Amino acid sequence: MIGRRGILIPLKKAIIADGDIRNVIDIVSSDPALAAHMLWRSNSAISGSGVSTKNRSLKDALVRLGQVNIYRYAFTFYLKERLDELPQPYKKLVQGYWVLTESIAIDAVDSLHNMQGVDINPDEVQTLALFSVFGEIIALTAFAFLNAESEESFPLSIIKSLIDNQKQTLTIEAFESLGLDEELKDEFMIAHNLRQTRNFNSPGLVLRRVLSMRNQLLKPL
């Protein structure tokens, strides 16, 4: 299980129930580290967007984010927390993927703020970008735990080769097994050029440009 069950499961239930936003705020507030992270992520997404004021409180941030983005941010927060607990050498390799992820997210949000004539939520772009190399991260994490429980471990070079050659399959399986929202999966497919769209306000198209420039597309242009 990624993260603390005491937060993610009630949070997802509250979002699915589409209940009072105050329930979601209470759940997020129960973990001060998550609350601080959520406020930081929200403000970093709107920085440079022309919005004159940042979120003054967690409530302001969560109301603006909407429930889907709240869960995406929470999921990636606890995922990163879990990655930091991995043993070496997996920890070093997966941290490299995470540094890449954060860099892609910054570039994607900056790219959006420089675009004219579009109506795209910067948090949707940022949350999508945080899943840019999702398949690789989840697969590497799974192998790390598998090796820890196995009498005979797989060499890291073989694991890395397998991940590099099966990125698309591993990523799709990760999305399905972890129950992330369908819109995130759809936009991820658009971002990696695995699906096309005529929607000019697609967050995936914003991310696709960044991934293409970094040679990270699962299906190159």
N, C-alpha and C positions, 0 to 999 in steps of 0.2 A: 504493500500500500504506500502510495506517495503521500508524504506529509502526515499531519496528525489527523486521525479519523475524527477526533472531537471537533474539528473545524470544517473540513471539506464536506463530510457527509451531511451535517445539518445545513450547511450553506447551500449545497445542491438541492436539498429537499425544499428549502425556503424559496429558492429560485423557481423550481418546477411548480411549486404551489402558487407562484405569482402572487404572494401575499403582500403584506405591508412591508414597505422598504425599511421600516424601523426594526423588523425582525432580522433583516440582513445586516443592518448597522450594528445591532447588538452582538451578532455572531462574530463579525469582523473585529469589533472592539474588544472581544474577549481575548484576543491575542494582540498585545501592544505592538509587537514586531511586525505583524501582518498589517495592522492599521497604519503604522508609519510608512511601510513599504507602499501601501495602496495610495496614500496621499502623495508620496514622492513620484510614483509612476504617473499618476493623474496630472500632476503639475508639469512633469517633464514632457508629456504628450502635447500639452497646450502651449508650452514655451515656444515663443517665436511665431505663434499662429495669429498674432494680432489681438488676442484676448488680453485686455488690459489688467485684469485682476486674476490672481491665482485662487485656488480653493483655500478658503480661510479655515476650514474645519474638515474633519473626516466626513461628516454628514454632507457637506457641500460636494465633496469629491465623489462620494458614493451615489448621491442623487444624480449627478451629472454623468457618471460612468454608465449607469444602467446595470441590470443584474447579470447579463451575459458577460460583459467585460469584467465585472467584479469577480466572477468565478474564474475566468481565464487568468487574471492577475494572481488570484489566490493559488491556483493550480501551479503556475510557474514559480511562484515564491516557494512553495513547499517542495517542488521538484528540485530547485536549486539547493534547498536545505538538505535534501536527501543526497544529492550529488556530492556535497561537501563531506559526507560521511563515508564515501567509498574508500576502499583501501588503494594504496599505490600498487601498480602504476596506472590503474584505471582512473583514479582521481585526477592525475595530471592531464591525461588525454581528454577526459570529459570536460575538465575546466577550460581546455583549449577550445572545445566546441562552444562552451558557454560564452567565452570572450567573443568569439565570432558572432554568436547570436546577439549579444548586446550591441556590438558594433553595427550589425545589420539593422537592428531596431532603430538606432540613432539615425542612420542614413535614410531609412525609410520615412521616418517622421520629418526629417529635414527636407526630403524630396517632396513630401506632401505640402509642406508649408510654402514651397517655392512654386507650386502649381497654381494656375489660374483657371477659374471657371468650373471648378469641381466642388461637389458637396459630399465630402468624405470625412467621417469621424476619425480624428487622429488616434483615439484610443483603440479603435478597431484596427488601424494600421499597426500600431505598436504591439497590441496583443497578438496579432497574426504574425508579425515579425519575430516575436519571441518563440514561435514554433517553427522557425525556418529550417533548422536541422534537427527537428524533433525525433525523427526516426533513428538517426545515428545515436542521439543521446539516450533514448530509451533502450535501444538494443545493447549499447555498451554497458548500461546499468544492469540490464538483465544478465549479461554474460559475467559481470563482476560478481553478482550474487550466486550465479550458477557455479562458477569456479570456486567460490568460497565454501560451497557445500559439497563439492565433488572431490573424490580422492585423486583424480588425475585432471589437472587444469589444462585449458587450451592456451597455446602460445598467443601472446598479444598480437603478433604479426598476422596470424591466421584470422583472429577475430576482426582486426582492422580491415583485412582484405575482404572478408565476408560482408562486413557492413558496407564497405565502399561499392561492392558489386550488387548488393541487394537493397539499396537505399529506398527505392520506391515501394517495394513490397513490405519492407519493415515499417515504413512510415504509415502506410495505409492500415496495416495490422495494429499498429500502436494507437492510432486514432479510434479504431473500432473497439479495441479491448479496454480502453480507458474511458469510454463513454463521453467523449467531448462533443460539443454541440455541432450539428450538421453544417451550420453556416461557416464555422471555422474550418471544417474539413473542405467544404466547397471552395472557399476563398484560397485555402492552401493549394488546392489543385490548380486553380487559376494562376496563382503566384508562380508555381513551378512549371507552367505551360503544359500541364496535363489536361486542362480543360479550357475552353475559350468562352468569352462572354462579350456581349454587346453593351454591357453596362459600363459607361465611362466613369461611374462613381464607385467602381469596385476597388476595395482596398487591395485585393490581390494583384491588380494591374500596377498599383504603386510599388508593391513589393517586388513584382516581377522585374522591373527595371533595375532595382538594386541587386537582386540575385543574379541577373544576367551580367552586370558589370563585374561581379565578384566570382563569376564562373561557378555558381552554386545551384543552378537550375537542375532539377531532376531530368528535365527534357530540354536540352539547349535549343535556343531559337534557331 
